[in-house]
Structure formats: C-alpha cells, structure tokens
C-alpha cells in the first residue's frame, strides 16, 4: 500500500513539473525579430574641391645673411680710435670708418720711400746723361775708323745701356715701394665694405692688433636668405627655378615669408633666388634659397626679419588650368582616388599628385566635384562596388584656397 502511494506522489510531481514548464513557455515573450545586417560596406567620405590658380609650395628654414664677412686689419699696430657704433648689434654704413690704427710708423715708411724714390730719379738722370755721352763718343770714334762697316752696332756696355736699364728698374722698384707704403698707411683706417650690422666686435682703443687678426664680424642688411629644403615634386612646381635670375627677383617665383614674434605673425615679400645643384645626402631634398630684400627697413611698427629666426615660406608655384584638392586620406596606394557616384557605387580614378600639404593633396585627373572621395571604411574597392555613405558629411578642416 505504501509503495502505491509513493508512485502516485512521484507521478504527481512529474505532472506538476510538466505543467509548470508548459506554463512558463506559454508566458515567455517572443524574441525580437531583426533583419540581417547589410553586406554593403559603410564608408566615410570627404568633398572633392575643384580649384585653379597658383599652387603654393610651402616650406620652412632658418634666416641667414646674404653676405657675412670677418673683420681683420691688414696691418698691425696700436688701435688709437674705435667708432662708438662699432659694437655688437650696431648698424654701420658703407664706407664708414670703424677703427683706426696708429699711423706714425707708416707715415715714416712713406717718407723713407719718397726719399729713396727721389734718389733713384737722380740716379736715372745721371745714367741717362752718361749713356748719352757714351753714345756721342762712340759715334765720333766710329767716324774716324774708315775700315769699320757702317752697319757695325756698338757694344751695349760701351754706350752704357745696361747701366741705364738698371737705373730705370731701380726707379720702378722704389715707385712700387712708395705705393706699398701709401697702401699700408691707408690700411690703418678700417672701413665697412657695405651697409650692415655688427654681429661681433672684439677690439678696443689702446689694444695692439696684428695683421689678419679677427676683430669682429659684419653681415649685410641688403638682403637675407632662407634655405628651404624641398622634395623634387615640390621643386617641379616652382616656375623658372633653373633659369638665370636677377638680383631684384625679376622673372623669379614670388615668395611670402612668415615669422612669429610673440603672438604676432609678420610677413615679408621675397622671391626664389636659386637652388643648389645637388641633393642633400642625408635628407635627399633640394635646397631652395629664398631671398628677402631690405629685411631691416621697418617703419618702427614691426620687428625686422632677424638673422637666425625660424621662418615659414609660401612660394607661388605653377598654375595648372584645373586641379583638385582632396583629403590626404582620400589618396589611395597607387595614386588612386575612390569616389562615390550618385547611385552609391565606387568609381576608381587614377590621379597625378601635384603636391602634398598638411592634410591636403593637390591632384589632377578625371575627378568630379559632384562626387565625394572615400577616406575610410574599406581597405579594398572595385569599380562599381556598392557602398553606403553617412548621411552627415565627415568634418573636414577648412583650408583657404591657394588663390585666395
């Protein structure tokens, strides 16, 4: 009896569990039905901007003087006077006297040379007179010799010709010594060869200096130069680079030089003067020299373009009839651009890269400004492939047009 009751209880438990399971399944919510994800890739795009005008070639470099010399006297002696303007940072004019060396010793040398020259002039007169007398005596002697031929020439020593030539040579030597003495006297006055600024000065009144002893450095204020390393692709955009230019920039590509002083950005107008004839062995770039005339002529409202200042340079490049500006990320390997047609399919366009600048690339090719260029989302693409494009345009850094 007890066994029968146990079986009934077990059967009741099983039936209850089954009923509970059926109840839970019937009360469970139905799973949300979702459409399978699309197999069409999603891409981000950027605009294709059509442009015209000159393409700027950008670079940077350090300002250096167009001419710089070391100052050294050509004669030695004691410095008796130094111009107050001849000091570091001072400006000097062309031909301005910078310092003077004691000239007393050199005046004495001039007087000695003048005295020696006067003596040699007298010696030359004596030699000429002696040669004339010897010639007359030989002529009278030859007239008395009937057996002598008329064409017989006298011996040079007989008519004192070598003595006369030696006297003339001695006179020339003393004239040269006098000229040298006057030249050394003039060199006691050290003048500036051009208008410039004193970079260094190491001489004071009373100091004894030797010939060729460096006493300072001076650089010209006529112009400064900026050496800009550029790639061969950038150099190819500069018109007339390899032509013979002029000092005033006529026929050369224009350039704008920028330098920052504090929070103020100043600019100067310059031009491309020349380019080095060899590649830099380390960077494999071409050194282009930009020249800025009169960088120190200011009206007092802005600073000059100082030597040693880091400066940015915008060179006015060539002006193709038609080119495009795209995001750097839109340029694919092999110089291709993947653009999206209006129907959402990809068009692969081969392009020629003119220049890379910051986040932009200047290219030419069969691009359409009405389409957009793919910048991310796919790693591979084929012509005609369908893609999905974001409804909101991808943000793009606004860069002013080169023509503007």
VOFI-780394 format. One record per residue (C-alpha): residue number from 1; residue in one letter; x, y, z negated. Coordinates in nm, 4 decimals, m for minus. Each point is the difference from the previous one (the first is absolute). Layout:
<sites>
[site NUM, A, [X, Y, Z]]
...
</sites>
This chain:
<sites>
[site 1, X, [0.0000, 0.0000, 0.0000]]
[site 2, X, [0.2755, 0.2389, m0.0903]]
[site 3, X, [0.1789, m0.0781, 0.3281]]
[site 4, X, [m0.3070, 0.0899, 0.1988]]
[site 5, X, [m0.0337, 0.3320, m0.1770]]
[site 6, X, [0.3678, 0.0820, 0.0760]]
[site 7, X, [m0.0507, m0.0620, 0.3714]]
[site 8, X, [m0.3048, 0.2240, 0.0033]]
[site 9, X, [0.1924, 0.2805, m0.1708]]
[site 10, X, [0.2887, m0.0323, 0.2502]]
[site 11, X, [m0.2397, 0.0063, 0.2919]]
[site 12, X, [m0.1668, 0.3122, m0.1416]]
[site 13, X, [0.3345, 0.1751, m0.0327]]
[site 14, X, [0.0961, m0.0808, 0.3610]]
[site 15, X, [m0.3363, 0.1150, 0.1314]]
[site 16, X, [0.0273, 0.3220, m0.2020]]
[site 17, X, [0.3452, 0.0700, 0.1377]]
[site 18, X, [m0.1196, m0.0559, 0.3536]]
[site 19, X, [m0.2960, 0.2292, m0.0534]]
[site 20, X, [0.2255, 0.2685, m0.1490]]
[site 21, X, [0.2390, m0.0238, 0.2957]]
[site 22, X, [m0.2882, 0.0318, 0.2447]]
[site 23, X, [m0.1275, 0.3019, m0.1924]]
[site 24, X, [0.3419, 0.1720, 0.0008]]
[site 25, X, [0.0507, m0.0632, 0.3702]]
[site 26, X, [m0.3439, 0.1394, 0.0794]]
[site 27, X, [0.0633, 0.3109, m0.2069]]
[site 28, X, [0.3553, 0.0692, 0.1405]]
[site 29, X, [0.0270, 0.3083, 0.2370]]
[site 30, X, [0.0668, m0.0665, 0.3646]]
[site 31, X, [0.3587, 0.0938, 0.1148]]
[site 32, X, [0.0368, 0.3227, 0.1927]]
[site 33, X, [0.0333, m0.0557, 0.3677]]
[site 34, X, [0.2797, 0.1946, 0.1689]]
[site 35, X, [0.0987, 0.0228, 0.3608]]
[site 36, X, [0.3449, m0.1403, 0.0766]]
[site 37, X, [0.2709, 0.2693, 0.0296]]
[site 38, X, [0.0697, 0.1345, 0.3438]]
[site 39, X, [0.3022, m0.1354, 0.1804]]
[site 40, X, [0.0574, 0.3393, 0.1715]]
[site 41, X, [0.2986, 0.1696, m0.1730]]
[site 42, X, [m0.0380, 0.3329, m0.1722]]
[site 43, X, [0.2538, 0.2697, 0.0981]]
[site 44, X, [0.0878, 0.3518, m0.1083]]
[site 45, X, [0.0561, 0.2588, 0.2698]]
[site 46, X, [0.1366, 0.3503, 0.0484]]
[site 47, X, [m0.0631, 0.2612, 0.2643]]
[site 48, X, [0.1956, 0.0390, 0.3235]]
[site 49, X, [0.0782, 0.3693, 0.0545]]
[site 50, X, [0.0747, 0.1268, 0.3480]]
[site 51, X, [0.2461, 0.2905, 0.0046]]
[site 52, X, [0.2169, 0.2093, 0.2293]]
[site 53, X, [0.2838, 0.2484, m0.0255]]
[site 54, X, [0.3488, m0.0312, m0.1419]]
[site 55, X, [0.0716, m0.2954, m0.2272]]
[site 56, X, [0.1951, 0.1139, m0.3065]]
[site 57, X, [0.3186, m0.1869, m0.0843]]
[site 58, X, [0.0528, 0.0105, m0.3731]]
[site 59, X, [0.3211, m0.0477, m0.1930]]
[site 60, X, [0.1992, 0.1365, m0.2888]]
[site 61, X, [0.3561, 0.0898, m0.0875]]
[site 62, X, [0.2283, 0.2205, m0.2060]]
[site 63, X, [0.0783, 0.3574, 0.1042]]
[site 64, X, [0.3632, 0.0642, 0.0885]]
[site 65, X, [0.1767, 0.3109, 0.1350]]
[site 66, X, [0.0600, 0.0257, 0.3731]]
[site 67, X, [0.3582, 0.1171, m0.0670]]
[site 68, X, [0.2092, m0.0294, m0.3153]]
[site 69, X, [0.3701, 0.0745, m0.0474]]
[site 70, X, [0.2581, m0.0147, m0.2734]]
[site 71, X, [0.1670, 0.3321, m0.0787]]
[site 72, X, [0.3780, 0.0039, m0.0370]]
[site 73, X, [0.2581, 0.2772, 0.0541]]
[site 74, X, [0.2487, m0.0520, 0.2829]]
[site 75, X, [0.2756, 0.1732, m0.2006]]
[site 76, X, [0.0979, m0.0238, m0.3639]]
[site 77, X, [0.0381, 0.2652, m0.2660]]
[site 78, X, [m0.1653, 0.1690, m0.2944]]
[site 79, X, [m0.3669, 0.0913, 0.0341]]
[site 80, X, [m0.0374, 0.3722, m0.0699]]
[site 81, X, [m0.3732, 0.0464, 0.0732]]
[site 82, X, [m0.3148, m0.2149, 0.0245]]
[site 83, X, [m0.3342, 0.1225, 0.1334]]
[site 84, X, [m0.2664, m0.0088, m0.2767]]
[site 85, X, [m0.2370, m0.1644, 0.2480]]
[site 86, X, [0.2410, m0.2873, 0.0559]]
[site 87, X, [m0.1442, m0.2353, m0.2597]]
[site 88, X, [m0.2120, m0.3122, 0.0000]]
[site 89, X, [m0.3417, 0.0768, 0.1495]]
[site 90, X, [0.1067, 0.3412, 0.1325]]
[site 91, X, [m0.0838, 0.1080, 0.3536]]
[site 92, X, [0.2720, 0.1398, 0.2248]]
[site 93, X, [m0.0088, 0.1654, 0.3417]]
[site 94, X, [0.2042, m0.0874, 0.3035]]
[site 95, X, [0.3416, 0.1669, m0.0229]]
[site 96, X, [m0.0453, 0.0921, m0.3674]]
[site 97, X, [0.3260, 0.0115, m0.1984]]
[site 98, X, [m0.0151, m0.2724, m0.2660]]
[site 99, X, [0.3368, 0.0388, m0.1729]]
[site 100, X, [0.3409, 0.1503, 0.0654]]
[site 101, X, [0.3514, m0.1321, m0.0664]]
[site 102, X, [0.2879, 0.2282, m0.1009]]
[site 103, X, [0.1411, 0.1244, 0.3309]]
[site 104, X, [0.3280, 0.1592, m0.1172]]
[site 105, X, [0.2205, m0.2960, 0.0964]]
[site 106, X, [m0.1674, m0.0216, 0.3395]]
[site 107, X, [0.0445, 0.3744, 0.0646]]
[site 108, X, [0.3736, m0.0450, m0.0616]]
[site 109, X, [0.0096, m0.2848, 0.2481]]
[site 110, X, [m0.1677, 0.2192, 0.2598]]
[site 111, X, [0.2574, 0.2733, m0.0527]]
[site 112, X, [0.2862, m0.2479, 0.0250]]
[site 113, X, [m0.1457, m0.1364, 0.3217]]
[site 114, X, [m0.0403, 0.3533, 0.1397]]
[site 115, X, [0.3643, 0.0806, m0.0800]]
[site 116, X, [0.1233, m0.3219, 0.1577]]
[site 117, X, [m0.2107, 0.0712, 0.3073]]
[site 118, X, [0.1464, 0.3493, 0.0342]]
[site 119, X, [0.3512, m0.1431, m0.0195]]
[site 120, X, [m0.0810, m0.2531, 0.2689]]
[site 121, X, [m0.1347, 0.2716, 0.2259]]
[site 122, X, [0.3310, 0.1822, m0.0302]]
[site 123, X, [0.1853, m0.3235, 0.0700]]
[site 124, X, [m0.2110, m0.0523, 0.3098]]
[site 125, X, [0.0800, 0.3497, 0.1265]]
[site 126, X, [0.3698, m0.0675, m0.0542]]
[site 127, X, [m0.0252, m0.3311, 0.1806]]
[site 128, X, [m0.1827, 0.1598, 0.2928]]
[site 129, X, [0.2621, 0.2754, 0.0230]]
[site 130, X, [0.2850, m0.2521, m0.0153]]
[site 131, X, [m0.1648, m0.2124, 0.2688]]
[site 132, X, [m0.0431, 0.3030, 0.2256]]
[site 133, X, [0.3681, 0.0995, m0.0420]]
[site 134, X, [0.1119, m0.3570, 0.0723]]
[site 135, X, [m0.2123, m0.0114, 0.3138]]
[site 136, X, [0.1494, 0.3286, 0.1277]]
[site 137, X, [0.3566, m0.1185, m0.0664]]
[site 138, X, [m0.0637, m0.3257, 0.1800]]
[site 139, X, [m0.1453, 0.1882, 0.2969]]
[site 140, X, [0.3105, 0.2201, 0.0284]]
[site 141, X, [0.2270, m0.2979, m0.0382]]
[site 142, X, [m0.1887, m0.1946, 0.2680]]
[site 143, X, [0.0284, 0.2938, 0.2425]]
[site 144, X, [0.3813, m0.0110, m0.0237]]
[site 145, X, [0.0135, m0.3714, 0.0814]]
[site 146, X, [m0.0151, m0.0187, 0.3802]]
[site 147, X, [0.0385, m0.3777, m0.0007]]
[site 148, X, [m0.3087, m0.0534, m0.2252]]
[site 149, X, [m0.3231, m0.0982, 0.1684]]
[site 150, X, [m0.2877, 0.2406, m0.0236]]
[site 151, X, [m0.2226, m0.2716, m0.1381]]
[site 152, X, [0.2198, m0.0882, m0.2971]]
[site 153, X, [m0.2054, 0.0391, m0.3227]]
[site 154, X, [0.1711, 0.1235, m0.3153]]
[site 155, X, [0.0446, m0.2284, m0.2980]]
[site 156, X, [m0.2811, 0.0694, m0.2572]]
[site 157, X, [0.2559, 0.0480, m0.2752]]
[site 158, X, [0.1808, 0.2576, 0.2144]]
[site 159, X, [m0.3050, 0.2241, 0.0154]]
[site 160, X, [m0.0980, m0.0877, m0.3644]]
[site 161, X, [m0.3356, m0.1506, 0.0989]]
[site 162, X, [m0.0115, m0.2641, m0.2807]]
[site 163, X, [0.0792, 0.2680, m0.2584]]
[site 164, X, [m0.2866, 0.2130, 0.1326]]
[site 165, X, [m0.2466, m0.2910, m0.0150]]
[site 166, X, [0.1129, m0.0841, m0.3519]]
[site 167, X, [m0.0598, 0.3598, m0.1087]]
[site 168, X, [m0.3496, m0.0093, 0.1495]]
[site 169, X, [m0.0770, m0.3316, m0.1722]]
[site 170, X, [0.1232, 0.1392, m0.3321]]
[site 171, X, [m0.2277, 0.2992, 0.0453]]
[site 172, X, [m0.2972, m0.2296, 0.0660]]
[site 173, X, [0.0825, m0.1984, m0.3131]]
[site 174, X, [0.0016, 0.3115, m0.2153]]
[site 175, X, [m0.3291, 0.1148, 0.1559]]
[site 176, X, [m0.1510, m0.3364, m0.0977]]
[site 177, X, [0.1363, 0.0344, m0.3532]]
[site 178, X, [m0.1540, 0.3442, m0.0304]]
[site 179, X, [m0.3336, m0.1319, 0.1253]]
[site 180, X, [0.0202, m0.2855, m0.2524]]
[site 181, X, [0.0817, 0.2443, m0.2812]]
[site 182, X, [m0.2974, 0.2196, 0.0952]]
[site 183, X, [m0.2229, m0.3079, 0.0164]]
[site 184, X, [0.1051, m0.1126, m0.3475]]
[site 185, X, [m0.0609, 0.3526, m0.1283]]
[site 186, X, [m0.3498, m0.0043, 0.1477]]
[site 187, X, [m0.0652, m0.3403, m0.1591]]
[site 188, X, [0.0398, 0.1471, m0.3468]]
[site 189, X, [m0.3585, 0.1185, 0.0549]]
[site 190, X, [m0.2394, m0.2981, m0.0068]]
[site 191, X, [m0.3313, 0.0792, 0.1728]]
[site 192, X, [m0.3220, m0.1919, 0.0518]]
[site 193, X, [m0.0206, m0.1505, 0.3507]]
[site 194, X, [m0.3811, 0.0128, 0.0023]]
[site 195, X, [m0.3002, 0.1116, m0.2015]]
[site 196, X, [m0.0504, m0.2561, m0.2709]]
[site 197, X, [m0.0368, m0.1016, m0.3612]]
[site 198, X, [0.2821, m0.0917, m0.2338]]
[site 199, X, [m0.0391, m0.3576, m0.1208]]
[site 200, X, [0.3178, m0.0087, m0.2114]]
[site 201, X, [0.2582, 0.2584, m0.1126]]
[site 202, X, [0.3233, m0.0781, m0.1836]]
[site 203, X, [0.2205, 0.3110, 0.0107]]
[site 204, X, [0.0465, 0.3014, m0.2277]]
[site 205, X, [0.2057, 0.3181, 0.0154]]
[site 206, X, [0.3541, m0.0551, m0.1257]]
[site 207, X, [0.0081, m0.3647, 0.0990]]
[site 208, X, [0.2833, m0.1219, 0.2228]]
[site 209, X, [m0.1251, m0.2083, 0.2909]]
[site 210, X, [0.1913, m0.2050, 0.2535]]
[site 211, X, [m0.0589, m0.0191, 0.3727]]
[site 212, X, [m0.2838, m0.2405, 0.0898]]
[site 213, X, [m0.1050, m0.0281, m0.3658]]
[site 214, X, [m0.3837, m0.0448, m0.0159]]
[site 215, X, [m0.1627, 0.2860, m0.1872]]
[site 216, X, [m0.3688, m0.0473, 0.0878]]
[site 217, X, [m0.2635, m0.1138, 0.2484]]
[site 218, X, [m0.2331, 0.2030, 0.2192]]
[site 219, X, [m0.2978, m0.1072, 0.2127]]
[site 220, X, [m0.1806, 0.1909, 0.2709]]
[site 221, X, [m0.3454, 0.1503, m0.0484]]
[site 222, X, [m0.0681, 0.0083, 0.3729]]
[site 223, X, [m0.1748, m0.3368, m0.0086]]
[site 224, X, [m0.0409, m0.3226, m0.1954]]
[site 225, X, [m0.0475, m0.3555, 0.1202]]
[site 226, X, [m0.2047, m0.2967, m0.1153]]
[site 227, X, [0.1205, m0.3448, 0.1018]]
[site 228, X, [m0.3128, m0.2110, 0.0551]]
[site 229, X, [0.0416, m0.3779, 0.0476]]
[site 230, X, [m0.2601, m0.1274, 0.2488]]
[site 231, X, [m0.0747, m0.3292, 0.1683]]
[site 232, X, [0.0489, m0.0349, 0.3728]]
[site 233, X, [m0.3794, m0.0067, 0.0417]]
[site 234, X, [m0.0301, 0.3393, m0.1697]]
[site 235, X, [0.2953, 0.1395, 0.1939]]
[site 236, X, [m0.1693, m0.1013, 0.3258]]
[site 237, X, [m0.2847, 0.2426, m0.0843]]
[site 238, X, [0.2282, 0.3070, m0.0226]]
[site 239, X, [0.0103, 0.1829, 0.3347]]
[site 240, X, [0.3326, 0.1283, 0.1346]]
[site 241, X, [0.2011, m0.1557, m0.2816]]
[site 242, X, [0.2887, m0.1107, 0.2189]]
[site 243, X, [0.0097, 0.3156, 0.2106]]
[site 244, X, [0.2524, 0.2751, m0.0615]]
[site 245, X, [m0.1802, 0.2473, m0.2261]]
[site 246, X, [0.0791, 0.3603, m0.0888]]
[site 247, X, [0.0887, 0.1562, m0.3330]]
[site 248, X, [m0.3326, 0.1846, m0.0166]]
[site 249, X, [m0.2086, m0.3131, 0.0542]]
[site 250, X, [m0.1191, 0.0834, 0.3523]]
[site 251, X, [m0.1152, m0.3198, 0.1666]]
[site 252, X, [0.0227, m0.2026, m0.3222]]
[site 253, X, [m0.2813, m0.1655, m0.1926]]
[site 254, X, [m0.1460, 0.2238, m0.2701]]
[site 255, X, [0.0134, m0.1139, m0.3608]]
[site 256, X, [m0.1563, 0.1117, m0.3271]]
[site 257, X, [0.2039, m0.0476, m0.3169]]
[site 258, X, [m0.1706, m0.0312, m0.3386]]
[site 259, X, [0.1532, 0.0275, m0.3472]]
[site 260, X, [m0.1606, 0.0144, m0.3440]]
[site 261, X, [0.0964, 0.2526, m0.2672]]
[site 262, X, [m0.1878, m0.0820, m0.3167]]
[site 263, X, [m0.3611, m0.0437, 0.1070]]
[site 264, X, [0.0359, 0.2200, 0.3111]]
[site 265, X, [0.0624, m0.1549, 0.3419]]
[site 266, X, [0.1910, 0.2307, 0.2366]]
[site 267, X, [0.0657, m0.0426, 0.3709]]
[site 268, X, [0.2537, 0.1227, 0.2563]]
[site 269, X, [0.0014, m0.0135, 0.3780]]
[site 270, X, [0.2847, m0.1899, 0.1667]]
[site 271, X, [0.0830, m0.2110, 0.3013]]
[site 272, X, [0.1697, m0.3249, 0.0911]]
[site 273, X, [0.3606, 0.0887, 0.0735]]
[site 274, X, [0.1543, m0.3356, 0.0902]]
[site 275, X, [0.0263, m0.3678, m0.0882]]
[site 276, X, [0.2931, m0.2160, m0.0927]]
[site 277, X, [0.1324, m0.2157, 0.2820]]
[site 278, X, [0.0146, m0.3188, m0.2079]]
[site 279, X, [m0.2238, m0.1995, m0.2302]]
[site 280, X, [0.0528, m0.0009, m0.3731]]
[site 281, X, [0.1679, m0.3321, m0.0741]]
[site 282, X, [m0.1906, m0.0570, m0.3254]]
[site 283, X, [m0.3519, 0.1245, 0.0758]]
[site 284, X, [0.0065, m0.0455, 0.3813]]
[site 285, X, [m0.1607, 0.3410, 0.0392]]
[site 286, X, [0.0891, 0.2984, 0.2154]]
[site 287, X, [0.1044, 0.3191, m0.1778]]
[site 288, X, [m0.1961, 0.2947, 0.1431]]
[site 289, X, [0.1217, 0.3459, m0.1025]]
[site 290, X, [m0.2633, 0.2694, m0.0512]]
[site 291, X, [0.1304, 0.3570, m0.0073]]
[site 292, X, [m0.1691, 0.2846, m0.1899]]
[site 293, X, [0.1242, 0.3518, 0.0907]]
[site 294, X, [0.0294, 0.2744, m0.2638]]
[site 295, X, [m0.1173, m0.2104, m0.2967]]
[site 296, X, [0.1203, 0.2584, m0.2539]]
[site 297, X, [m0.1785, 0.3021, 0.1520]]
[site 298, X, [m0.3003, 0.0370, m0.2289]]
[site 299, X, [m0.2226, 0.2901, m0.0913]]
[site 300, X, [0.0403, m0.0701, m0.3703]]
[site 301, X, [m0.3352, m0.1774, m0.0322]]
[site 302, X, [0.1317, m0.3509, 0.0567]]
[site 303, X, [0.3281, m0.1829, m0.0615]]
[site 304, X, [0.2498, m0.0806, 0.2763]]
[site 305, X, [0.0513, m0.3472, 0.1395]]
[site 306, X, [0.2837, m0.0950, m0.2320]]
[site 307, X, [0.2892, m0.2235, 0.0954]]
[site 308, X, [m0.0361, m0.3417, m0.1630]]
[site 309, X, [m0.3801, 0.0242, m0.0179]]
[site 310, X, [m0.2026, m0.3068, 0.1004]]
[site 311, X, [m0.2311, 0.0981, 0.2847]]
[site 312, X, [m0.2700, m0.1632, 0.2082]]
[site 313, X, [m0.0063, 0.0574, 0.3748]]
[site 314, X, [m0.2847, m0.0056, 0.2540]]
[site 315, X, [0.1321, m0.0137, 0.3568]]
[site 316, X, [m0.2307, 0.0818, 0.2877]]
[site 317, X, [0.0064, m0.3185, 0.2074]]
[site 318, X, [m0.1282, m0.0825, 0.3426]]
[site 319, X, [m0.3634, 0.0641, 0.0935]]
[site 320, X, [m0.1582, m0.2999, 0.1757]]
[site 321, X, [m0.3230, 0.0678, 0.1835]]
[site 322, X, [m0.1945, m0.2427, m0.2181]]
[site 323, X, [0.0835, m0.2040, m0.3070]]
[site 324, X, [m0.1701, m0.1376, m0.3107]]
[site 325, X, [0.0572, 0.0151, m0.3745]]
[site 326, X, [m0.0819, m0.3130, m0.1984]]
[site 327, X, [0.0643, m0.1340, m0.3474]]
[site 328, X, [0.3337, m0.1776, m0.0404]]
[site 329, X, [m0.1897, m0.3092, m0.1187]]
[site 330, X, [m0.1899, m0.0084, 0.3326]]
[site 331, X, [0.3188, m0.0738, 0.1952]]
[site 332, X, [0.0260, m0.3765, 0.0312]]
[site 333, X, [0.3132, m0.2054, 0.0756]]
[site 334, X, [0.0968, 0.0174, 0.3633]]
[site 335, X, [m0.1154, 0.3649, 0.0211]]
[site 336, X, [m0.3700, m0.0830, 0.0265]]
[site 337, X, [m0.3114, 0.1669, m0.1373]]
[site 338, X, [m0.3117, m0.2037, m0.0779]]
[site 339, X, [m0.2981, 0.2263, 0.0590]]
[site 340, X, [m0.3666, m0.0799, m0.0626]]
[site 341, X, [m0.2479, 0.0582, 0.2823]]
[site 342, X, [m0.3490, 0.1313, m0.0596]]
[site 343, X, [m0.1382, m0.3557, 0.0208]]
[site 344, X, [0.2279, m0.1135, m0.2835]]
[site 345, X, [0.2544, m0.1897, 0.2079]]
[site 346, X, [0.3763, 0.0426, m0.0095]]
[site 347, X, [0.1978, 0.1555, 0.2851]]
[site 348, X, [0.3772, m0.0501, m0.0015]]
[site 349, X, [0.1806, 0.3030, 0.1463]]
[site 350, X, [0.3772, 0.0031, 0.0674]]
[site 351, X, [0.1474, 0.3399, m0.0911]]
[site 352, X, [0.3314, 0.1820, 0.0246]]
[site 353, X, [0.1200, 0.1482, m0.3273]]
[site 354, X, [0.1178, 0.3595, 0.0309]]
[site 355, X, [0.0694, 0.0715, m0.3649]]
[site 356, X, [m0.0638, m0.1246, m0.3525]]
[site 357, X, [m0.0633, 0.2734, m0.2561]]
[site 358, X, [m0.1055, m0.0572, m0.3585]]
[site 359, X, [m0.3249, m0.2025, 0.0214]]
[site 360, X, [m0.0615, 0.0856, 0.3660]]
[site 361, X, [0.1195, m0.1406, 0.3298]]
[site 362, X, [m0.0070, 0.1867, 0.3317]]
[site 363, X, [m0.0701, m0.2346, 0.2907]]
[site 364, X, [m0.1047, m0.0020, 0.3652]]
[site 365, X, [m0.2186, m0.2650, 0.1596]]
[site 366, X, [m0.3538, m0.0817, 0.1124]]
[site 367, X, [m0.1604, 0.0864, m0.3352]]
[site 368, X, [m0.3524, 0.1368, m0.0356]]
[site 369, X, [m0.0639, 0.2672, m0.2679]]
[site 370, X, [m0.3592, m0.1254, m0.0263]]
[site 371, X, [0.1274, m0.3296, m0.1384]]
[site 372, X, [0.1672, m0.0644, m0.3334]]
[site 373, X, [0.3282, m0.1742, m0.0715]]
[site 374, X, [0.0236, m0.2997, m0.2344]]
[site 375, X, [0.2310, 0.0695, m0.2945]]
[site 376, X, [m0.0707, m0.3063, m0.2203]]
[site 377, X, [m0.2189, m0.3046, m0.0404]]
[site 378, X, [0.1399, m0.2386, 0.2601]]
[site 379, X, [0.3469, m0.1298, 0.0653]]
[site 380, X, [m0.0709, m0.1347, 0.3456]]
[site 381, X, [m0.2367, 0.1184, 0.2671]]
[site 382, X, [m0.0973, m0.0863, 0.3547]]
[site 383, X, [m0.1551, 0.2169, 0.2647]]
[site 384, X, [m0.3802, m0.0181, m0.0285]]
[site 385, X, [m0.0034, m0.1378, m0.3554]]
[site 386, X, [m0.2965, 0.1160, m0.2082]]
[site 387, X, [0.0661, 0.1899, m0.3213]]
[site 388, X, [m0.2022, 0.1789, m0.2613]]
[site 389, X, [0.0827, 0.3618, m0.0784]]
[site 390, X, [m0.0618, 0.1856, m0.3237]]
[site 391, X, [m0.2922, 0.2414, 0.0068]]
[site 392, X, [0.2133, 0.2605, m0.1788]]
[site 393, X, [0.3134, 0.1176, 0.1853]]
[site 394, X, [0.3249, m0.0816, m0.1702]]
[site 395, X, [0.1514, 0.3100, m0.1607]]
[site 396, X, [0.2892, 0.1408, 0.2009]]
[site 397, X, [0.2479, 0.2635, m0.1081]]
[site 398, X, [m0.0617, 0.3142, 0.1997]]
[site 399, X, [0.3131, 0.1082, 0.1814]]
[site 400, X, [m0.0108, 0.3203, 0.2029]]
[site 401, X, [0.0318, m0.0349, 0.3723]]
[site 402, X, [0.3469, 0.0770, 0.1402]]
[site 403, X, [m0.1550, 0.2557, 0.2292]]
[site 404, X, [m0.1522, 0.1758, m0.2977]]
</sites>
